[in-house]
Amino acid sequence: MKLKRTHYCGDLRLSNLDEEVVLMGWVQKKRNLGGLVFVDLRDRSGICQIIFDTEVSEEAFKTAEKLGSEYVLAVCGKVRERESKNPNLETGDIEIIASKITIFNKSETPPIYIKDDDNVSEELRLKYRYLDLRKPSMQKTLMLRSKVANIVRNYLNENGFCEIETPFLIKPTPEGARDYLVPSRVNEGKFYALPQSPQIFKQLLMVSGMDRYFQIVKCFRDEDLRADRQPEFTQIDCEMSFVDEQDVMSIMEKMIQKVFKEILNVDVTLPLPVMSYKEAMERFGSDKPDTRFGYELTDISDLVKECGFSVFKNATTSGMSVRGINVSGKSEEISKKQLSKIEDVAKTYKAKGLAWMRIGANNEITSPIAKFFTEQELKNILDRMNAKEGDLLLFVADKNSIVFDALGQVRLEVARRLNLLNNKEYKMLWVTEFPLFEEDEETGRMIAKHHPFTSPLDEDIDKLDGEDKINLRAKAYDIVINGYEVGGGSIRIFNSDVQQKMFKALGFTEEEANEKFGFLLDAFKYGTPPHGGIAFGLDRLVMILAGTNNIKDVIAFPKNQSAVCPMTNAPAVAEKSQLDELSIKVNIEN
């Protein structure tokens, strides 16, 4: 008789006593005790203990003796209460006395252990990802991801958003990171780009009168990778008509509130705090500040402009700054060796070094630089930084961008070393009023901080033609959770004249702007509503909810740091016949 599954392995409880059930899954573990064979059977819901007893079924017992790890089975049996309960298993109060067994498939010995604490290298995990995904933690994470997507989709549907798909094969446009290009066979010598975001199309949907749009969509960026980046990633993409910044922020923070309540049973208090970009940089050295701990930046430039320490003095006289953080009460917990490692972090972010002072009893200072300051200068520094016995002061002197980057990362490194980053605590805020432009370090030209369609603040629109572009502000907003930018958006430019001004400020000629974005500028001529939106990184949001710091843990089949899939060996060399069809010649020897 063919067995039909009646329950999942992790679903059975004492309420199912004496029921005859059929379970199907993989052998997690087998123990042969002579007349009894114990098998832990696993599926995505959990593990259930199965007992094969010669007195119940000799045939089933003999089959069970041959079982190996990861064999795929169907088992029929009766639920009974366990004599020796296992409090670590949700099914630990019951077991199944098996009467029938079917082996669907045998398994070779897996190259990685199917357990959460396997200590296997990431590269091996990615190579055998289909086995890695059998682990309970990985299956739990993917089911969490699915639940988050459903909560988001339901919330947006309930709030009047229409789910609309936008194209994957689009026109290459200079919006930010490098595009992935796709050659066209039928249009010889021409290329599509894979979208970095649906930005232009969602704006066109607002021109189309759709009012509220969303999609959960794949996006692509050809950029250098790190732990929380992937070449292909998933966005929760939204756009709304007839809104301002507060409208977008209000409806989207309610969505985040709902997700955290339903996934983690965490109550998020609304409205979320709002901090300007300028304040975030000056207090935390980052536009995505982690506010779970202190160690905020303090500017002491005015206190050291006449001091005897040339590094500080030269910085202030050159129009740069000197700032520090106070690792309050933790001086003894940061050893000299750890301090050297923290300095390496500062240097990674282009700081020339990391100056320090340890504060002892009676404000006695231990520091290699203390001798360069007068007593009054030292007192002023300690007063400004609210320093007291047991504190450790850390300083960087350089231009503001380097000081902010270096000290921002130093405070995070200190927090990691002091175990201050509690994954069960969630601090959220909005960061607003971002710069409209930033300077490209290589070319020196102005580039858009977010993208070319971000609206300036109303009071800055008339300054687009001026020289002081670096100080113009945008109607942009990011939502930050525990130091991660989880979502970012802006109110868009909806006036074609302003959009042309923006392109001109970015260095596009009128012809170049029309060549790249002419279809958007044409659309703006036919009655465009004020509109704005936001895109959330679904991967990064799930990463936070799952309590991991590696985005690969929440993606089914991610790439490694070289943008390679170790499992399929993508990207791969194309056949010459395929390249010939596309009129492409590869000038690299493979």
Stockholm file with secondary structure:
# STOCKHOLM 1.0

chainA/1-590         MKLKRTHYCGDLRLSNLDEEVVLMGWVQKKRNLGGLVFVDLRDRSGICQIIFDTEVSEEAFKTAEKLGSEYVLAVCGKVRERESKNPNLETGDIEIIASKITIFNKSETPPIYIKDDDNVSEELRLKYRYLDLRKPSMQKTLMLRSKVANIVRNYLNENGFCEIETPFLIKPTPEGARDYLVPSRVNEGKFYALPQSPQIFKQLLMVSGMDRYFQIVKCFRDEDLRADRQPEFTQIDCEMSFVDEQDVMSIMEKMIQKVFKEILNVDVTLPLPVMSYKEAMERFGSDKPDTRFGYELTDISDLVKECGFSVFKNATTSGMSVRGINVSGKSEEISKKQLSKIEDVAKTYKAKGLAWMRIGANNEITSPIAKFFTEQELKNILDRMNAKEGDLLLFVADKNSIVFDALGQVRLEVARRLNLLNNKEYKMLWVTEFPLFEEDEETGRMIAKHHPFTSPLDEDIDKLDGEDKINLRAKAYDIVINGYEVGGGSIRIFNSDVQQKMFKALGFTEEEANEKFGFLLDAFKYGTPPHGGIAFGLDRLVMILAGTNNIKDVIAFPKNQSAVCPMTNAPAVAEKSQLDELSIKVNIEN
#=GR chainA/1-590 SS CCCCCCSCGGGCCGGGTTCEEEEEEEEEEEEECSSEEEEEEEETTEEEEEEEETTTCHHHHHHHHTCCTTCEEEEEEEEEECSSCCTTSTTTTEEEEEEEEEEEECCCCCSSCSSTTCCCCHHHHHHTHHHHTTSHHHHHHHHHHHHHHHHHHHHHHHTTCEECCCCSSBCCCCSSSBCEEEECSSSTTCEEEECSCSHHHHHHHHHTTCCEEEEEEEEECBCCCCTTCCSEEEEEEEEEESCCHHHHHHHHHHHHHHHHHHHHCCCCCSSCCEEEHHHHHHHHSSSSCCTTSCCCEEECGGGSTTSSCHHHHHHHHTTCEEEEEEETTCGGGSCHHHHHHHHHHHHHTTCSCCEEEEECGGGCEECTTGGGSCHHHHHHHHHHTTCCTTCEEEEEEECHHHHHHHHHHHHHHHHHHTTCCCTTCCCEEEEECCBSEEECTTTCCEEESSCTTBCBCGGGGGGTTSSCGGGCBBSEEEEEETTEEEEEEEEBCCCHHHHHHHHHHTTCCHHHHHHHHHHHHHHGGGCCCCEEEEEEEHHHHHHHHHTCSCGGGGSSSCCCTTSCBTTTTBSCCCCHHHHHHTTCCCCSCC
#=GC SS_cons         CCCCCCSCGGGCCGGGTTCEEEEEEEEEEEEECSSEEEEEEEETTEEEEEEEETTTCHHHHHHHHTCCTTCEEEEEEEEEECSSCCTTSTTTTEEEEEEEEEEEECCCCCSSCSSTTCCCCHHHHHHTHHHHTTSHHHHHHHHHHHHHHHHHHHHHHHTTCEECCCCSSBCCCCSSSBCEEEECSSSTTCEEEECSCSHHHHHHHHHTTCCEEEEEEEEECBCCCCTTCCSEEEEEEEEEESCCHHHHHHHHHHHHHHHHHHHHCCCCCSSCCEEEHHHHHHHHSSSSCCTTSCCCEEECGGGSTTSSCHHHHHHHHTTCEEEEEEETTCGGGSCHHHHHHHHHHHHHTTCSCCEEEEECGGGCEECTTGGGSCHHHHHHHHHHTTCCTTCEEEEEEECHHHHHHHHHHHHHHHHHHTTCCCTTCCCEEEEECCBSEEECTTTCCEEESSCTTBCBCGGGGGGTTSSCGGGCBBSEEEEEETTEEEEEEEEBCCCHHHHHHHHHHTTCCHHHHHHHHHHHHHHGGGCCCCEEEEEEEHHHHHHHHHTCSCGGGGSSSCCCTTSCBTTTTBSCCCCHHHHHHTTCCCCSCC
//
